[in-house]
Amino acid sequence: MKLILTQEVSGLGAPGDIVEVKDGYGRNYLIPRGFAIRWTRGGERTVESIKAARSSREVRDLDHAQQIKARLESTTVDLPVRAGQGGRLFGAVTVNDIAGAIAGAVEGGAQVDKRKILVGNPIKSLGSHQVTVKVHDEVDAVVSLNVIAG
């Protein structure tokens, strides 16, 4: 079965790629979850628009990735969350929360894709934490995240 990926699927491809997969995998997993659409001749325009959107979000080159890394690592990101007695959080800090805090804290409003944020252990307490942001395939930035009661 020939499909056009609409989202990144690990081990298969990136958005806009045309892939050939087994019928069951495409029909039962990729299409229902919105990871892919069926390939058609008219779908070529869809591929063009997906690739254009991906290229606008992507980091231009390695030098640009290094600049973004320097900007992210030089900033301490404050993330206000609801906390109870003793500094325990109500729930955990999510990657959506982290992406929003980074966009607000870094000058120039660096947009970080939530799927590129790597959190080792779930953040469930106040204080300083380290979060890795995958800026480029070869560049990872370590962001200082200060979780405060708010």
Z-matrix of the N, CA and C atoms (Angstrom, degrees):
N
C 1 1.448
C 2 1.526 1 108.02
N 3 1.323 2 115.42 1 133.42
C 4 1.454 3 121.68 2 -178.84
C 5 1.527 4 108.70 3 -99.09
N 6 1.366 5 116.52 4 126.44
C 7 1.454 6 121.64 5 -176.58
C 8 1.524 7 110.90 6 -130.79
N 9 1.329 8 115.32 7 157.56
C 10 1.462 9 122.50 8 172.42
C 11 1.522 10 106.62 9 -109.62
N 12 1.330 11 117.69 10 121.10
C 13 1.459 12 121.26 11 -179.08
C 14 1.524 13 110.03 12 -74.77
N 15 1.332 14 116.18 13 135.36
C 16 1.463 15 121.16 14 176.89
C 17 1.526 16 110.88 15 -104.57
N 18 1.333 17 117.42 16 -16.62
C 19 1.451 18 122.84 17 177.14
C 20 1.515 19 108.21 18 -137.10
N 21 1.334 20 115.88 19 164.09
C 22 1.457 21 119.32 20 178.07
C 23 1.519 22 109.95 21 -72.35
N 24 1.321 23 116.39 22 131.10
C 25 1.455 24 122.96 23 177.12
C 26 1.522 25 105.97 24 -121.66
N 27 1.341 26 115.87 25 118.70
C 28 1.460 27 119.41 26 -176.72
C 29 1.523 28 110.43 27 -61.75
N 30 1.307 29 115.16 28 134.51
C 31 1.454 30 121.23 29 179.73
C 32 1.509 31 114.48 30 81.52
N 33 1.341 32 117.58 31 -2.67
C 34 1.462 33 119.62 32 -177.09
C 35 1.527 34 111.55 33 -122.87
N 36 1.338 35 117.50 34 -49.94
C 37 1.452 36 118.21 35 179.85
C 38 1.511 37 112.85 36 166.23
N 39 1.323 38 114.61 37 -176.40
C 40 1.452 39 123.33 38 -177.39
C 41 1.526 40 109.60 39 -106.98
N 42 1.331 41 117.74 40 166.98
C 43 1.468 42 119.75 41 179.07
C 44 1.526 43 111.66 42 -57.17
N 45 1.316 44 116.21 43 135.31
C 46 1.458 45 121.63 44 179.75
C 47 1.512 46 113.86 45 94.66
N 48 1.326 47 117.81 46 -10.48
C 49 1.459 48 120.50 47 178.79
C 50 1.526 49 110.09 48 -76.57
N 51 1.321 50 115.78 49 144.30
C 52 1.461 51 121.69 50 174.64
C 53 1.525 52 106.48 51 -99.97
N 54 1.333 53 116.13 52 120.93
C 55 1.463 54 120.44 53 -175.18
C 56 1.518 55 110.04 54 -124.93
N 57 1.312 56 115.00 55 156.74
C 58 1.466 57 123.04 56 176.09
C 59 1.524 58 106.82 57 -111.63
N 60 1.339 59 116.72 58 117.99
C 61 1.467 60 121.19 59 -179.04
C 62 1.528 61 109.59 60 -128.46
N 63 1.323 62 115.80 61 168.51
C 64 1.463 63 120.27 62 176.09
C 65 1.521 64 108.92 63 -67.03
N 66 1.322 65 116.51 64 149.56
C 67 1.457 66 121.86 65 -175.43
C 68 1.533 67 112.85 66 -57.34
N 69 1.321 68 117.74 67 -45.64
C 70 1.457 69 121.42 68 -177.26
C 71 1.520 70 112.64 69 -64.54
N 72 1.332 71 116.89 70 -41.05
C 73 1.461 72 121.84 71 179.68
C 74 1.523 73 110.67 72 -63.02
N 75 1.312 74 116.50 73 -43.03
C 76 1.454 75 120.68 74 179.17
C 77 1.515 76 112.34 75 -70.38
N 78 1.312 77 116.52 76 -46.97
C 79 1.462 78 121.78 77 -174.99
C 80 1.533 79 112.39 78 -71.79
N 81 1.342 80 118.04 79 -37.22
C 82 1.462 81 121.15 80 -173.25
C 83 1.526 82 114.42 81 -97.60
N 84 1.331 83 117.79 82 -19.61
C 85 1.460 84 119.10 83 -175.61
C 86 1.528 85 113.02 84 -121.62
N 87 1.324 86 116.90 85 -58.48
C 88 1.466 87 120.31 86 -172.23
C 89 1.532 88 113.18 87 -67.80
N 90 1.297 89 118.51 88 -49.62
C 91 1.470 90 121.88 89 -176.16
C 92 1.534 91 112.00 90 -69.24
N 93 1.345 92 120.50 91 -47.55
C 94 1.472 93 118.59 92 -179.34
C 95 1.530 94 114.17 93 -63.03
N 96 1.317 95 117.69 94 -30.54
C 97 1.462 96 120.60 95 -179.10
C 98 1.528 97 112.59 96 -87.19
N 99 1.312 98 117.62 97 -2.01
C 100 1.457 99 121.40 98 177.36
C 101 1.517 100 114.25 99 80.57
N 102 1.336 101 117.22 100 15.40
C 103 1.451 102 120.55 101 178.78
C 104 1.522 103 111.99 102 -79.39
N 105 1.322 104 117.16 103 -19.25
C 106 1.464 105 120.83 104 -176.18
C 107 1.526 106 110.15 105 -153.51
N 108 1.339 107 114.50 106 161.54
C 109 1.458 108 122.02 107 172.13
C 110 1.523 109 107.49 108 -127.86
N 111 1.328 110 116.10 109 159.50
C 112 1.465 111 119.77 110 179.82
C 113 1.522 112 110.33 111 -66.49
N 114 1.318 113 115.82 112 144.19
C 115 1.457 114 121.29 113 178.81
C 116 1.523 115 109.06 114 -81.65
N 117 1.315 116 115.43 115 132.31
C 118 1.465 117 121.91 116 173.00
C 119 1.523 118 106.95 117 -138.18
N 120 1.324 119 116.26 118 167.64
C 121 1.472 120 118.50 119 177.44
C 122 1.519 121 110.56 120 -64.84
N 123 1.336 122 116.55 121 -35.39
C 124 1.460 123 120.23 122 177.36
C 125 1.520 124 112.26 123 -72.42
N 126 1.314 125 116.48 124 -15.46
C 127 1.461 126 120.93 125 179.52
C 128 1.512 127 113.99 126 -72.69
N 129 1.314 128 117.58 127 -8.84
C 130 1.471 129 120.60 128 178.68
C 131 1.525 130 111.00 129 -60.69
N 132 1.349 131 116.93 130 -35.65
C 133 1.468 132 120.14 131 176.64
C 134 1.520 133 110.82 132 -65.62
N 135 1.328 134 116.42 133 -35.91
C 136 1.450 135 120.57 134 176.52
C 137 1.520 136 110.58 135 -63.70
N 138 1.325 137 116.90 136 -41.59
C 139 1.460 138 121.64 137 178.07
C 140 1.524 139 109.65 138 -59.59
N 141 1.322 140 116.89 139 -44.39
C 142 1.471 141 120.81 140 -179.58
C 143 1.528 142 110.39 141 -60.32
N 144 1.332 143 117.82 142 -44.83
C 145 1.468 144 120.19 143 -177.77
C 146 1.524 145 111.48 144 -69.09
N 147 1.332 146 118.02 145 -37.56
C 148 1.461 147 121.01 146 178.23
C 149 1.519 148 110.00 147 -65.12
N 150 1.332 149 117.03 148 -43.67
C 151 1.466 150 119.90 149 -179.89
C 152 1.524 151 111.43 150 -67.64
N 153 1.332 152 118.39 151 -35.30
C 154 1.465 153 121.28 152 177.30
C 155 1.524 154 110.50 153 -65.18
N 156 1.321 155 117.08 154 -41.92
C 157 1.464 156 120.78 155 178.50
C 158 1.518 157 110.63 156 -66.25
N 159 1.332 158 116.99 157 -39.31
C 160 1.465 159 120.46 158 179.54
C 161 1.517 160 111.09 159 -66.16
N 162 1.329 161 117.87 160 -41.64
C 163 1.460 162 120.32 161 -179.03
C 164 1.524 163 111.96 162 -68.17
N 165 1.336 164 117.93 163 -30.43
C 166 1.460 165 119.36 164 178.44
C 167 1.523 166 111.25 165 -71.42
N 168 1.346 167 117.18 166 -29.90
C 169 1.461 168 120.67 167 179.47
C 170 1.519 169 112.18 168 -84.17
N 171 1.310 170 117.58 169 -27.41
C 172 1.450 171 121.87 170 -174.02
C 173 1.516 172 112.57 171 -69.91
N 174 1.292 173 115.02 172 154.81
C 175 1.450 174 121.43 173 174.84
C 176 1.526 175 107.16 174 -72.79
N 177 1.342 176 115.46 175 135.95
C 178 1.468 177 119.63 176 -172.89
C 179 1.528 178 112.99 177 -62.88
N 180 1.325 179 117.64 178 -51.25
C 181 1.455 180 120.20 179 -178.81
C 182 1.527 181 109.14 180 -155.54
N 183 1.320 182 116.70 181 -174.22
C 184 1.458 183 121.73 182 -176.33
C 185 1.524 184 111.99 183 -66.37
N 186 1.338 185 117.60 184 -37.52
C 187 1.464 186 120.38 185 178.97
C 188 1.527 187 110.57 186 -64.53
N 189 1.314 188 116.58 187 -42.24
C 190 1.465 189 120.74 188 177.84
C 191 1.532 190 109.88 189 -63.29
N 192 1.331 191 117.78 190 -39.03
C 193 1.462 192 121.69 191 177.95
C 194 1.526 193 110.69 192 -63.54
N 195 1.331 194 117.39 193 -39.59
C 196 1.471 195 120.90 194 178.15
C 197 1.525 196 110.90 195 -64.33
N 198 1.337 197 117.33 196 -38.07
C 199 1.464 198 120.97 197 178.02
C 200 1.521 199 110.49 198 -64.45
N 201 1.321 200 116.87 199 -44.68
C 202 1.461 201 120.96 200 178.96
C 203 1.529 202 110.01 201 -63.74
N 204 1.326 203 117.11 202 -41.02
C 205 1.461 204 121.36 203 178.19
C 206 1.518 205 110.61 204 -59.89
N 207 1.332 206 117.18 205 -46.09
C 208 1.469 207 120.79 206 179.88
C 209 1.526 208 110.99 207 -61.72
N 210 1.337 209 116.59 208 -40.78
C 211 1.459 210 120.88 209 -179.90
C 212 1.532 211 110.89 210 -66.53
N 213 1.327 212 117.01 211 -40.79
C 214 1.459 213 120.33 212 179.98
C 215 1.524 214 112.01 213 -68.62
N 216 1.335 215 116.77 214 -41.82
C 217 1.463 216 120.15 215 -176.62
C 218 1.520 217 112.75 216 -75.02
N 219 1.321 218 118.06 217 -22.01
C 220 1.463 219 120.08 218 -179.93
C 221 1.521 220 112.48 219 -82.75
N 222 1.319 221 117.58 220 -8.71
C 223 1.456 222 122.15 221 -176.79
C 224 1.524 223 110.33 222 -110.10
N 225 1.348 224 115.04 223 135.54
C 226 1.459 225 120.11 224 170.93
C 227 1.520 226 107.04 225 -96.40
N 228 1.306 227 116.57 226 123.86
C 229 1.460 228 122.24 227 -175.14
C 230 1.524 229 108.94 228 -94.71
N 231 1.346 230 116.56 229 122.23
C 232 1.460 231 121.75 230 175.33
C 233 1.521 232 109.08 231 -92.33
N 234 1.323 233 115.78 232 130.63
C 235 1.462 234 121.19 233 -178.71
C 236 1.527 235 108.95 234 -125.47
N 237 1.358 236 117.35 235 102.73
C 238 1.467 237 119.15 236 178.39
C 239 1.532 238 111.14 237 -77.89
N 240 1.333 239 115.50 238 131.58
C 241 1.459 240 121.54 239 179.88
C 242 1.527 241 109.43 240 -136.82
N 243 1.322 242 116.29 241 163.62
C 244 1.470 243 120.70 242 175.19
C 245 1.516 244 108.42 243 -80.16
N 246 1.336 245 115.66 244 130.51
C 247 1.457 246 120.42 245 -179.06
C 248 1.525 247 109.84 246 -135.82
N 249 1.313 248 115.35 247 152.62
C 250 1.453 249 121.29 248 179.48
C 251 1.513 250 110.91 249 -99.93
N 252 1.332 251 115.60 250 -162.76
C 253 1.460 252 121.74 251 178.95
C 254 1.528 253 110.09 252 -63.15
N 255 1.307 254 116.56 253 139.96
C 256 1.466 255 120.47 254 176.60
C 257 1.518 256 113.92 255 80.07
N 258 1.312 257 118.55 256 6.06
C 259 1.458 258 120.38 257 175.74
C 260 1.509 259 115.63 258 83.51
N 261 1.321 260 118.33 259 11.63
C 262 1.469 261 119.83 260 176.77
C 263 1.511 262 109.44 261 -84.55
N 264 1.323 263 115.87 262 139.58
C 265 1.457 264 121.31 263 -178.03
C 266 1.518 265 111.45 264 -84.94
N 267 1.329 266 115.04 265 155.72
C 268 1.462 267 120.39 266 171.01
C 269 1.523 268 106.22 267 -85.85
N 270 1.303 269 117.05 268 92.19
C 271 1.460 270 121.07 269 -174.93
C 272 1.518 271 109.72 270 95.27
N 273 1.304 272 116.75 271 -160.56
C 274 1.463 273 122.00 272 -179.88
C 275 1.521 274 108.99 273 -124.11
N 276 1.327 275 115.52 274 160.59
C 277 1.455 276 121.16 275 176.07
C 278 1.523 277 107.77 276 -76.94
N 279 1.335 278 117.07 277 127.83
C 280 1.465 279 121.00 278 -177.80
C 281 1.525 280 110.40 279 -97.00
N 282 1.320 281 116.16 280 166.02
C 283 1.460 282 120.05 281 178.07
C 284 1.524 283 110.90 282 -67.25
N 285 1.341 284 118.03 283 -27.56
C 286 1.470 285 120.73 284 174.65
C 287 1.522 286 110.36 285 -63.23
N 288 1.342 287 117.09 286 -43.74
C 289 1.461 288 121.52 287 177.48
C 290 1.523 289 110.79 288 -60.10
N 291 1.327 290 115.92 289 -44.08
C 292 1.465 291 121.10 290 -178.13
C 293 1.525 292 110.49 291 -65.82
N 294 1.342 293 117.47 292 -43.62
C 295 1.470 294 121.11 293 179.93
C 296 1.528 295 110.54 294 -61.58
N 297 1.332 296 117.43 295 -41.85
C 298 1.461 297 120.83 296 178.48
C 299 1.512 298 112.23 297 -65.55
N 300 1.329 299 117.21 298 -40.07
C 301 1.457 300 120.87 299 179.52
C 302 1.530 301 111.30 300 -67.69
N 303 1.325 302 117.33 301 -38.35
C 304 1.469 303 120.68 302 178.35
C 305 1.518 304 110.18 303 -65.97
N 306 1.329 305 117.15 304 -42.19
C 307 1.472 306 120.49 305 -179.89
C 308 1.519 307 110.75 306 -62.73
N 309 1.331 308 117.69 307 -34.59
C 310 1.456 309 120.86 308 -179.79
C 311 1.511 310 113.67 309 -81.01
N 312 1.332 311 117.88 310 -28.05
C 313 1.461 312 121.03 311 -173.24
C 314 1.531 313 113.77 312 -89.90
N 315 1.308 314 117.70 313 -34.01
C 316 1.466 315 121.12 314 -175.45
C 317 1.521 316 109.31 315 -84.62
N 318 1.344 317 116.28 316 129.33
C 319 1.463 318 118.40 317 179.83
C 320 1.525 319 109.65 318 -64.47
N 321 1.304 320 114.74 319 143.99
C 322 1.465 321 120.00 320 -175.14
C 323 1.515 322 111.34 321 88.30
N 324 1.338 323 116.76 322 -2.72
C 325 1.470 324 120.57 323 176.59
C 326 1.511 325 113.38 324 57.48
N 327 1.339 326 116.96 325 56.01
C 328 1.465 327 120.79 326 -178.97
C 329 1.524 328 109.60 327 -59.70
N 330 1.310 329 116.98 328 117.80
C 331 1.455 330 122.00 329 178.46
C 332 1.522 331 108.46 330 -83.32
N 333 1.328 332 116.17 331 118.76
C 334 1.451 333 121.45 332 179.57
C 335 1.519 334 107.45 333 -111.88
N 336 1.314 335 115.80 334 126.38
C 337 1.462 336 120.97 335 178.30
C 338 1.525 337 108.38 336 -70.46
N 339 1.332 338 116.46 337 130.74
C 340 1.462 339 120.24 338 -176.68
C 341 1.524 340 112.30 339 -61.77
N 342 1.323 341 117.24 340 -24.84
C 343 1.460 342 119.98 341 179.70
C 344 1.520 343 112.16 342 -76.37
N 345 1.333 344 117.01 343 -10.86
C 346 1.465 345 121.18 344 179.92
C 347 1.530 346 111.82 345 -97.10
N 348 1.337 347 117.77 346 0.75
C 349 1.467 348 122.15 347 -179.92
C 350 1.519 349 108.61 348 -94.58
N 351 1.332 350 116.42 349 126.76
C 352 1.460 351 122.13 350 -179.35
C 353 1.521 352 109.41 351 -113.01
N 354 1.330 353 116.88 352 118.56
C 355 1.456 354 122.64 353 177.59
C 356 1.517 355 106.69 354 -110.61
N 357 1.349 356 117.33 355 121.13
C 358 1.465 357 120.71 356 -178.15
C 359 1.513 358 112.14 357 -62.07
N 360 1.322 359 117.28 358 -72.46
C 361 1.459 360 123.25 359 176.61
C 362 1.517 361 107.92 360 -107.18
N 363 1.328 362 118.40 361 148.55
C 364 1.466 363 119.36 362 178.58
C 365 1.528 364 110.96 363 -57.20
N 366 1.317 365 116.28 364 137.50
C 367 1.464 366 121.49 365 -179.48
C 368 1.522 367 107.64 366 -87.53
N 369 1.337 368 116.33 367 112.43
C 370 1.463 369 121.60 368 -176.53
C 371 1.519 370 112.48 369 -128.34
N 372 1.344 371 117.46 370 15.16
C 373 1.458 372 119.78 371 179.84
C 374 1.522 373 109.97 372 -142.39
N 375 1.327 374 114.68 373 159.35
C 376 1.467 375 120.21 374 176.72
C 377 1.517 376 109.22 375 -72.43
N 378 1.326 377 116.37 376 160.31
C 379 1.454 378 120.49 377 176.75
C 380 1.518 379 112.30 378 123.31
N 381 1.316 380 114.32 379 -167.03
C 382 1.462 381 121.17 380 -176.95
C 383 1.529 382 110.05 381 -93.68
N 384 1.318 383 116.06 382 134.07
C 385 1.462 384 122.27 383 -179.79
C 386 1.525 385 108.91 384 -135.55
N 387 1.327 386 116.22 385 156.61
C 388 1.462 387 123.09 386 177.19
C 389 1.530 388 108.87 387 -108.75
N 390 1.342 389 115.85 388 132.34
C 391 1.458 390 122.26 389 179.24
C 392 1.517 391 107.66 390 -128.36
N 393 1.327 392 117.35 391 137.59
C 394 1.461 393 121.77 392 178.97
C 395 1.522 394 109.74 393 -97.96
N 396 1.336 395 115.51 394 132.07
C 397 1.459 396 121.46 395 177.03
C 398 1.522 397 107.32 396 -115.89
N 399 1.328 398 116.87 397 124.06
C 400 1.463 399 121.76 398 179.23
C 401 1.525 400 107.82 399 -86.04
N 402 1.341 401 115.97 400 97.43
C 403 1.456 402 122.06 401 -176.29
C 404 1.522 403 110.98 402 -75.99
N 405 1.322 404 116.23 403 -40.14
C 406 1.463 405 123.43 404 -175.76
C 407 1.521 406 105.83 405 -146.87
N 408 1.320 407 118.24 406 168.44
C 409 1.460 408 120.57 407 179.41
C 410 1.527 409 111.63 408 -57.37
N 411 1.330 410 117.39 409 -32.74
C 412 1.461 411 121.51 410 -176.21
C 413 1.525 412 113.57 411 -107.05
N 414 1.341 413 118.16 412 -2.73
C 415 1.459 414 121.07 413 -173.96
C 416 1.534 415 109.86 414 -125.42
N 417 1.343 416 114.97 415 122.58
C 418 1.461 417 121.68 416 174.85
C 419 1.520 418 108.24 417 -118.55
N 420 1.329 419 116.95 418 135.19
C 421 1.457 420 122.07 419 177.54
C 422 1.520 421 108.78 420 -110.19
N 423 1.339 422 116.34 421 137.23
C 424 1.451 423 121.57 422 176.25
C 425 1.518 424 107.29 423 -100.85
N 426 1.330 425 116.32 424 115.94
C 427 1.460 426 122.35 425 -175.65
C 428 1.518 427 109.27 426 -101.74
N 429 1.346 428 116.39 427 133.36
C 430 1.455 429 121.71 428 175.05
C 431 1.511 430 108.74 429 -83.18
N 432 1.304 431 116.87 430 119.14
C 433 1.464 432 122.64 431 -177.37
C 434 1.522 433 107.88 432 -113.03
N 435 1.337 434 116.36 433 121.16
C 436 1.450 435 121.90 434 179.87
C 437 1.525 436 108.30 435 -105.92
N 438 1.334 437 117.37 436 104.84
C 439 1.453 438 122.69 437 -178.45
C 440 1.519 439 108.18 438 -85.89
N 441 1.338 440 117.00 439 118.33
C 442 1.457 441 122.50 440 -176.80
C 443 1.522 442 109.97 441 -122.40
N 444 1.346 443 115.49 442 154.48
C 445 1.458 444 119.97 443 177.21
C 446 1.513 445 108.90 444 -73.39
N 447 1.308 446 117.81 445 131.60
C 448 1.452 447 120.09 446 -177.66
C 449 1.440 448 110.97 447 -143.36
